[in-house]
Amino acid sequence: MQPIQLFALASRQAEWLSVRQEVVATNIANANTPQYRAKDVASFDAVMDNTSMRMARTNAAHFGDSALSNNVKVEDAALNDEIGIQESGNTVALSKELSKAGEIKRQYELSSNLVQSFNSMMLLTVKR
């Protein structure tokens, strides 16, 4: 029987979404901070290209941090054409950050619904 990679992939995406949500929340929190430059994370595709499959950590006593969160590249966000650089030197556009937060929520819900459906299908095959 072939191993099922869907759960590992969903776990990696959930962790990536968590890192992205943290970056968006930091941007929003610093919306009034002078000279603060908005940040964003690399796309999930880019993260997956740089992440190799590793052995699973089956016990909390085993070594290991998340390989994914170390591979997520946080970089300066592209300058927003609407606001540019504000007089204070800040580049955070609240409307853009709130839009990103909504996108993160939708991606997380989609991923968790897919995992739940796949899990239900797997349980149906086992029960027979």
C-alpha positions, 0 to 999 in steps of 0.5 A: 500500500502506498503512503498517503501524502495528502495529510503531510501536505495539508500539515505543511500548508497549515503551517505555512498559513500560520507563518503568513498569518503571523506576518500579516498580523505583524504588519497590521500591528505596525501600521502606524510605526514610522519607517516600518516596511510591510513584509510578506512570505514566499508563496507556498509553491516556492516553499514546497520546492525548497522543502524535502520530505523528512522523517516524521517525528513520532515522539515529542522527545525526538529532535526536530523543529519544523523544517517548513517554518525555517524554509519560509522566506519572509521578505519586504512586500511589494510597494502598494500603488495606492499608498506608496510610502507614507509620510512617516516612511511606513509601507503598510496598506491596511486594506491589502493586509486585511484582504490577505487575512481573508485569503488566509482564512479561506485557504485554511478552511478549504484545506481543512475541509479537504482533509476532513472529506478525505479522512471520511472517505478513508474511514468508509473504506476501512469500515467495509 
